[in-house]
Amino acid sequence: MALIKRLILPLQYLTIGIFFILLPLLFLYCRIRYFLKRVFKKKPNILFSFLGIQINFLTAKAVKTQGFSANVYMLSCAPFVENICWGFNLKKHFILRYLVYLTDYTLIFIWACIFYDIFEFNFRGGLLMHSHLQKIEPQLLKILAKKVVIYGYGSDCKILSDVKKQAKYNNAMDRDGSSENINDNITRKNVERAKRYANVLIAGGDLIHFGSKGIFMPLAFDLKPWKFKALKKKKIITIIHSTNHRSHKGSRFIIEAMEKLQKNGLPINFNLIEGKSYKNCRKLYYQGDIFITDVITGWHGLTACEAMALGRPVIAYLRPDIKPFHNYYAKDIPVVSANPDNLEKQVKKLVSDFKLRRELGQRGRQYVIKYHFLDFVGALRAVVYDFIWQNKKINQKIFEQEIKRRKVIV
């Protein structure tokens, strides 16, 4: 493999040289495209890349509800979500995949620049993520009159050494980075580069370190596959914790608490779900009465949205210092906040109170419909796109003022 890479390297360098020779022509085309689309008031085309993950599929769907043309380009699709994967999956095109690799990803980059106007990708990079040009991708897009939206999904932008200092319980407390191939110095440089060259940074959850370009936005969620099912009274309550990364969600604390409560006679059945497909998880979730999604991060993720959509009460840690960043939409979030210090107490309370479980389940469903529905998140995204497309400055304050003016949120 090392020998093959050494043989391919000269070809990749050659294609990079050709790319820079063609760059003036691409520059001219892209600048004319941008000018004409602005003059004729055409909406920009949006491209999400280069990861086949749930957040990309759902956000692209949300954007399409507002009349934008949007697509997802990915190297491959994460196994967990293969059944909801859509877009252009490079892994399924054998010849093209290797052609893209041989050209150091410049071929697909040129192709995308011809057809798309706004590029959304994570802090590790977009179409040039694995190219020798990875570090200058945002700059190249800026030169070509493209708008850059960089979103954080977690490990791509979390500087673990900094996260560990934020609170007693945090997403990095059980992680050293080496097992996940995470280097804090590289992550810090990626974040600083994004702050400098991106038009806007989309944040969520506990990602509170993006500075003046950071805009907090709820996760997009497709409600269709998740049918509401009213809770029923049971003698034994099933508690579900679903995770693909135990160290990210404080799973050890959850498992320990559940074992202790069962030993002390609390009538519960604990179901730990790991390594299951999206489809199989959905089937198992209907068996649950209470969901514990995360007790260390400080905010909830998609699993909480899925549970609330089913009408199930959710326990997750909502850090007091993080909540204000989400207040414009999450003031009355119906999630029971718990960390390892009070998890057992909160579980006992929910297990013993059926009316509370039912009420939280109903409120959770309405909360997801109101604040995570594709149309709502799409409308929020449209505000950001409109501003950056017109070269207008946008930050959290301007964003919140604009969504109120447009009555996206009341």
Secondary structure, DSSP 8 states (H G I E B T S, - for coil): -HHHHHHHHHHHHHHHHHHHHHHHHHHHHHHHHHHHHHHTT----EEE-S-B-HHHHHHHHHHHTTT--EEEEES-B-GGGGGG--SEEGGG-HHHHHHHHHTTTHHHHHHHHHH-SEEEEBTTBSTTTTSTTGGGHHHHHHHTT-EEEEE--STTT--HHHHTTT-SS-TTTT--SGGGT--HHHHHHHHHHHHHH-SEEEE-TT----GGGEEE----B--TT---------SSEEEEEE-S-HHHHTHHHHHHHHHHHHHTT--EEEEEE-S--HHHHHHHHTT-SEEEEEEEEES--HHHHHHHHHT--EEEEE-TTTHHHHHHHHTT--EEE--TTTHHHHHHHHHH-HHHHHHHHHHHHHHHHHHTBHHHHHHHHHHHHHHHHTT----HHHHHHHHHHTTS--
